[in-house]
Amino acid sequence: MAGLYSVRGDEPIFVVEKLSGVLILKLIADPATSNYHSKQFEYNRMMKAVSEPEVQQLLFDFGDCVNVDSVTVGILTSLAVHLNEFGGRTAMCNCSQDLGRLMDRLIKLEPAGKQTTWPHYSSRRQAIETLCSESN
């Protein structure tokens, strides 16, 4: 997969981790700089990941992220809506106030069925503990 990205001249927009049924998607610093084809590839890759039966929770980690664009927000909302359709839950962590305001504005541009919000936690640990305790 790394070869595919290097041919296009960019990198994945997510670093993926799994922990106790929680799929953690850590966003890169500026997903807005990735090209559209890369984002399409990432969307397809992540949609397969959230469709796995063991994935019940999704966590967006914005710890390194400083900027997002409408396409990236569209990917996030689509993933969350898809998981929600199967009874899963989504949360976010480590999102700065400025980035949070930008996210709110961009989510309002999504179609009515995709306008969603997620609980925000100040740390990944807090988010995972809450998601895991609520699933029991």
Accessible surface in RSA format (square Angstrom, percent):
REM  Atomic radii and reference values for relative SASA: ProtOr
REM  Chains: A
REM  Algorithm: Lee & Richards
REM  Probe-radius: 1.40
REM  Slices: 20
REM RES _ NUM      All-atoms   Total-Side   Main-Chain    Non-polar    All polar
REM                ABS   REL    ABS   REL    ABS   REL    ABS   REL    ABS   REL
RES MET A   1   122.32  63.3  68.44  45.3  53.88 128.3  72.58  61.7  49.74  65.9
RES ALA A   2    81.94  75.3  69.41 107.1  12.53  28.5  74.41 104.8   7.53  19.9
RES GLY A   3    44.74  55.2   0.00   N/A  44.74  55.2  38.14 104.7   6.60  14.8
RES LEU A   4    73.80  41.1  64.88  46.4   8.92  22.4  68.89  48.4   4.92  13.2
RES TYR A   5     1.34   0.6   1.34   0.8   0.00   0.0   1.34   1.0   0.00   0.0
RES SER A   6    74.58  63.0  52.26  69.7  22.32  51.4  43.05  91.7  31.53  44.2
RES VAL A   7   128.92  84.8  97.07  87.9  31.85  76.8 104.43  90.7  24.49  66.4
RES ARG A   8    68.47  28.7  41.58  21.2  26.89  64.0  36.01  49.2  32.46  19.7
RES GLY A   9    66.15  81.6   0.00   N/A  66.15  81.6  33.40  91.7  32.75  73.3
RES ASP A  10    21.44  15.0  12.53  12.5   8.91  21.1  20.58  48.4   0.86   0.9
RES GLU A  11   110.53  63.5 108.00  81.7   2.53   6.0  49.87  96.5  60.66  49.5
RES PRO A  12    33.92  24.7  32.58  29.7   1.34   4.9  32.58  26.9   1.34   8.3
RES ILE A  13     0.00   0.0   0.00   0.0   0.00   0.0   0.00   0.0   0.00   0.0
RES PHE A  14     5.03   2.5   0.00   0.0   5.03  13.1   0.00   0.0   5.03  14.4
RES VAL A  15    82.53  54.3  78.67  71.2   3.86   9.3  82.53  71.7   0.00   0.0
RES VAL A  16    51.54  33.9  25.14  22.8  26.40  63.6  25.14  21.8  26.40  71.6
RES GLU A  17    70.65  40.6  63.48  48.0   7.17  17.1  31.74  61.4  38.91  31.8
RES LYS A  18   103.58  50.5  72.76  44.6  30.83  73.4  55.87  50.3  47.71  50.8
RES LEU A  19    92.19  51.3  89.05  63.7   3.14   7.9  91.95  64.6   0.24   0.6
RES SER A  20    87.41  73.9  46.94  62.6  40.47  93.2  35.98  76.6  51.43  72.1
RES GLY A  21    29.13  35.9   0.00   N/A  29.13  35.9  18.00  49.4  11.13  24.9
RES VAL A  22     0.54   0.4   0.00   0.0   0.54   1.3   0.46   0.4   0.08   0.2
RES LEU A  23     0.10   0.1   0.00   0.0   0.10   0.2   0.00   0.0   0.10   0.3
RES ILE A  24     1.41   0.8   1.41   1.0   0.00   0.0   1.41   1.0   0.00   0.0
RES LEU A  25     0.00   0.0   0.00   0.0   0.00   0.0   0.00   0.0   0.00   0.0
RES LYS A  26    51.37  25.1  51.33  31.5   0.04   0.1  10.30   9.3  41.07  43.7
RES LEU A  27     1.12   0.6   0.00   0.0   1.12   2.8   0.06   0.0   1.06   2.8
RES ILE A  28    47.27  26.9  41.58  31.0   5.70  13.7  47.27  34.0   0.00   0.0
RES ALA A  29    51.81  47.6  47.81  73.8   4.00   9.1  47.81  67.3   4.00  10.6
RES ASP A  30    40.51  28.4  37.71  37.5   2.80   6.6  14.88  35.0  25.63  25.6
RES PRO A  31     0.00   0.0   0.00   0.0   0.00   0.0   0.00   0.0   0.00   0.0
RES ALA A  32    34.55  31.8  14.51  22.4  20.03  45.6  14.63  20.6  19.91  52.8
RES THR A  33   106.33  75.6  72.60  73.6  33.73  80.4  62.33  83.7  44.00  66.5
RES SER A  34     9.32   7.9   2.66   3.5   6.67  15.4   0.99   2.1   8.33  11.7
RES ASN A  35    56.39  38.9  47.48  45.9   8.91  21.5  39.91  96.1  16.48  15.9
RES TYR A  36   126.64  59.1 119.23  67.8   7.40  19.3  79.10  59.4  47.54  58.6
RES HIS A  37   119.21  65.2 116.64  81.1   2.57   6.6  75.17  77.5  44.04  51.2
RES SER A  38     0.00   0.0   0.00   0.0   0.00   0.0   0.00   0.0   0.00   0.0
RES LYS A  39     7.74   3.8   7.45   4.6   0.29   0.7   1.31   1.2   6.44   6.9
RES GLN A  40    82.90  46.4  78.76  57.6   4.14   9.9  24.01  51.1  58.90  44.7
RES PHE A  41    61.90  31.0  57.95  35.9   3.95  10.3  60.71  36.8   1.19   3.4
RES GLU A  42     0.00   0.0   0.00   0.0   0.00   0.0   0.00   0.0   0.00   0.0
RES TYR A  43    73.63  34.4  73.63  41.9   0.00   0.0  45.37  34.1  28.26  34.8
RES ASN A  44    81.80  56.4  79.25  76.6   2.55   6.1  19.80  47.6  62.00  59.9
RES ARG A  45    53.80  22.6  46.35  23.6   7.45  17.7  30.28  41.4  23.51  14.3
RES MET A  46     2.13   1.1   2.13   1.4   0.00   0.0   2.13   1.8   0.00   0.0
RES MET A  47    34.11  17.7  34.03  22.5   0.08   0.2  33.52  28.5   0.59   0.8
RES LYS A  48   155.23  75.7 146.79  90.1   8.44  20.1  94.63  85.2  60.60  64.5
RES ALA A  49    12.67  11.7  11.01  17.0   1.66   3.8  12.27  17.3   0.41   1.1
RES VAL A  50     4.28   2.8   0.00   0.0   4.28  10.3   0.00   0.0   4.28  11.6
RES SER A  51    61.94  52.3  34.37  45.9  27.57  63.5  33.12  70.5  28.82  40.4
RES GLU A  52    60.42  34.7  56.08  42.4   4.33  10.3  23.90  46.2  36.52  29.8
RES PRO A  53   117.36  85.5  97.09  88.5  20.27  73.7 109.22  90.2   8.14  50.6
RES GLU A  54    98.23  56.4  83.72  63.3  14.51  34.6  60.44 116.9  37.79  30.9
RES VAL A  55     6.06   4.0   2.27   2.1   3.78   9.1   2.27   2.0   3.78  10.3
RES GLN A  56    82.40  46.1  81.68  59.7   0.72   1.7  34.59  73.6  47.81  36.3
RES GLN A  57     4.36   2.4   4.36   3.2   0.00   0.0   0.00   0.0   4.36   3.3
RES LEU A  58     0.00   0.0   0.00   0.0   0.00   0.0   0.00   0.0   0.00   0.0
RES LEU A  59     0.00   0.0   0.00   0.0   0.00   0.0   0.00   0.0   0.00   0.0
RES PHE A  60     0.00   0.0   0.00   0.0   0.00   0.0   0.00   0.0   0.00   0.0
RES ASP A  61     3.48   2.4   3.48   3.5   0.00   0.0   0.00   0.0   3.48   3.5
RES PHE A  62     2.17   1.1   0.00   0.0   2.17   5.6   0.00   0.0   2.17   6.2
RES GLY A  63    43.73  53.9   0.00   N/A  43.73  53.9  12.85  35.3  30.88  69.2
RES ASP A  64    79.84  55.9  68.28  68.0  11.55  27.3  19.90  46.8  59.94  59.8
RES CYS A  65     8.68   6.6   0.00   0.0   8.68  20.4   0.00   0.0   8.68   9.4
RES VAL A  66   114.68  75.5  88.12  79.8  26.55  64.0  92.24  80.1  22.43  60.8
RES ASN A  67    52.72  36.4  52.72  50.9   0.00   0.0  11.09  26.7  41.63  40.2
RES VAL A  68     5.72   3.8   0.00   0.0   5.72  13.8   0.00   0.0   5.72  15.5
RES ASP A  69    32.29  22.6  28.05  27.9   4.24  10.0  25.07  59.0   7.22   7.2
RES SER A  70    54.61  46.1  49.09  65.5   5.52  12.7  20.67  44.0  33.94  47.5
RES VAL A  71    54.47  35.8  46.94  42.5   7.53  18.1  53.21  46.2   1.26   3.4
RES THR A  72     0.00   0.0   0.00   0.0   0.00   0.0   0.00   0.0   0.00   0.0
RES VAL A  73     0.12   0.1   0.12   0.1   0.00   0.0   0.12   0.1   0.00   0.0
RES GLY A  74    14.24  17.6   0.00   N/A  14.24  17.6  13.73  37.7   0.51   1.1
RES ILE A  75     9.50   5.4   8.25   6.1   1.25   3.0   8.96   6.5   0.54   1.5
RES LEU A  76     0.00   0.0   0.00   0.0   0.00   0.0   0.00   0.0   0.00   0.0
RES THR A  77     0.00   0.0   0.00   0.0   0.00   0.0   0.00   0.0   0.00   0.0
RES SER A  78    11.80  10.0   8.57  11.4   3.23   7.4   4.56   9.7   7.23  10.1
RES LEU A  79     0.00   0.0   0.00   0.0   0.00   0.0   0.00   0.0   0.00   0.0
RES ALA A  80     5.08   4.7   3.69   5.7   1.40   3.2   4.04   5.7   1.04   2.8
RES VAL A  81    36.08  23.7  34.70  31.4   1.38   3.3  36.03  31.3   0.05   0.1
RES HIS A  82    41.79  22.8  39.89  27.7   1.90   4.9  29.12  30.0  12.66  14.7
RES LEU A  83     4.42   2.5   4.26   3.1   0.16   0.4   4.42   3.1   0.00   0.0
RES ASN A  84   101.39  69.9  91.69  88.6   9.70  23.4  12.08  29.1  89.31  86.3
RES GLU A  85   122.71  70.5  85.42  64.6  37.30  88.8  39.82  77.0  82.89  67.7
RES PHE A  86   145.30  72.7 116.87  72.4  28.43  74.0 125.17  75.9  20.12  57.6
RES GLY A  87    59.76  73.7   0.00   N/A  59.76  73.7  35.29  96.8  24.47  54.8
RES GLY A  88     2.96   3.7   0.00   N/A   2.96   3.7   0.90   2.5   2.06   4.6
RES ARG A  89    77.17  32.4  72.40  36.9   4.77  11.3  58.78  80.3  18.39  11.1
RES THR A  90    14.69  10.4   4.89   5.0   9.80  23.4   3.03   4.1  11.65  17.6
RES ALA A  91     0.00   0.0   0.00   0.0   0.00   0.0   0.00   0.0   0.00   0.0
RES MET A  92    18.04   9.3  18.04  11.9   0.00   0.0  11.71  10.0   6.33   8.4
RES CYS A  93     0.00   0.0   0.00   0.0   0.00   0.0   0.00   0.0   0.00   0.0
RES ASN A  94    51.37  35.4  33.55  32.4  17.83  42.9  16.54  39.8  34.83  33.7
RES CYS A  95    14.87  11.2   1.47   1.6  13.39  31.5   1.95   4.9  12.91  13.9
RES SER A  96    64.87  54.8  49.98  66.7  14.89  34.3  53.64 114.2  11.23  15.7
RES GLN A  97   145.33  81.3 132.94  97.2  12.39  29.5  48.54 103.3  96.79  73.4
RES ASP A  98   100.53  70.4  92.45  92.0   8.08  19.1  32.98  77.6  67.56  67.4
RES LEU A  99     5.22   2.9   2.10   1.5   3.12   7.9   4.68   3.3   0.54   1.4
RES GLY A 100    16.11  19.9   0.00   N/A  16.11  19.9  15.54  42.6   0.57   1.3
RES ARG A 101   126.28  53.0 123.65  63.0   2.62   6.2  59.50  81.3  66.78  40.5
RES LEU A 102    41.05  22.9  41.05  29.4   0.00   0.0  41.05  28.8   0.00   0.0
RES MET A 103     3.31   1.7   3.31   2.2   0.00   0.0   3.31   2.8   0.00   0.0
RES ASP A 104    73.36  51.4  70.38  70.0   2.99   7.1  17.75  41.8  55.61  55.5
RES ARG A 105   141.23  59.3 136.23  69.4   5.00  11.9  66.93  91.5  74.31  45.0
RES LEU A 106    23.46  13.1  22.94  16.4   0.52   1.3  22.94  16.1   0.52   1.4
RES ILE A 107    11.60   6.6  11.60   8.6   0.00   0.0  11.60   8.4   0.00   0.0
RES LYS A 108   146.94  71.7 132.12  81.1  14.82  35.3  80.00  72.0  66.94  71.3
RES LEU A 109   132.11  73.6 100.99  72.3  31.11  78.2 104.48  73.4  27.63  74.4
RES GLU A 110    23.08  13.3  18.49  14.0   4.59  10.9   0.87   1.7  22.21  18.1
RES PRO A 111    89.99  65.6  76.96  70.2  13.03  47.4  89.81  74.1   0.18   1.1
RES ALA A 112    92.98  85.5  68.98 106.5  24.00  54.6  69.83  98.3  23.15  61.3
RES GLY A 113    69.74  86.0   0.00   N/A  69.74  86.0  43.81 120.2  25.93  58.1
RES LYS A 114    66.14  32.3  66.14  40.6   0.00   0.0  34.87  31.4  31.27  33.3
RES GLN A 115    88.65  49.6  61.87  45.2  26.78  63.8  13.20  28.1  75.44  57.2
RES THR A 116    38.16  27.1  30.32  30.7   7.83  18.7  16.88  22.7  21.28  32.2
RES THR A 117   111.55  79.3  92.22  93.5  19.33  46.1  60.67  81.5  50.88  76.9
RES TRP A 118    22.15   8.9   6.98   3.4  15.18  35.6   8.68   4.6  13.47  21.9
RES PRO A 119    73.14  53.3  59.42  54.2  13.72  49.9  72.12  59.5   1.03   6.4
RES HIS A 120    86.68  47.4  58.16  40.4  28.52  73.0  39.59  40.8  47.09  54.8
RES TYR A 121    32.25  15.1  30.62  17.4   1.64   4.3  20.79  15.6  11.47  14.1
RES SER A 122    88.78  75.0  68.52  91.4  20.26  46.7  48.00 102.2  40.77  57.1
RES SER A 123    43.79  37.0  43.04  57.4   0.76   1.7  36.26  77.2   7.53  10.6
RES ARG A 124    57.18  24.0  54.77  27.9   2.41   5.7  32.98  45.1  24.20  14.7
RES ARG A 125   178.42  74.9 170.86  87.1   7.56  18.0  65.92  90.1 112.50  68.2
RES GLN A 126    82.38  46.1  80.38  58.7   2.00   4.8  25.68  54.7  56.70  43.0
RES ALA A 127     0.00   0.0   0.00   0.0   0.00   0.0   0.00   0.0   0.00   0.0
RES ILE A 128    19.92  11.3  19.92  14.8   0.00   0.0  19.92  14.3   0.00   0.0
RES GLU A 129    94.14  54.0  86.46  65.4   7.68  18.3  45.05  87.1  49.09  40.1
RES THR A 130    33.66  23.9  31.25  31.7   2.41   5.8  18.56  24.9  15.10  22.8
RES LEU A 131     4.23   2.4   4.23   3.0   0.00   0.0   4.23   3.0   0.00   0.0
RES CYS A 132    30.07  22.7  29.48  32.9   0.59   1.4  24.07  61.0   6.00   6.5
RES SER A 133    72.77  61.5  53.76  71.8  19.00  43.8  45.29  96.4  27.48  38.5
RES GLU A 134   101.61  58.3  71.76  54.3  29.85  71.1  37.26  72.1  64.35  52.5
RES SER A 135    58.60  49.5  23.54  31.4  35.06  80.8  17.10  36.4  41.50  58.1
RES ASN A 136   158.13 109.0  96.21  93.0  61.92 149.1  58.83 141.6  99.30  96.0
END  Absolute sums over single chains surface
CHAIN  1 A     7031.0       5558.6       1472.4       4052.9       2978.1
END  Absolute sums over all chains
TOTAL          7031.0       5558.6       1472.4       4052.9       2978.1
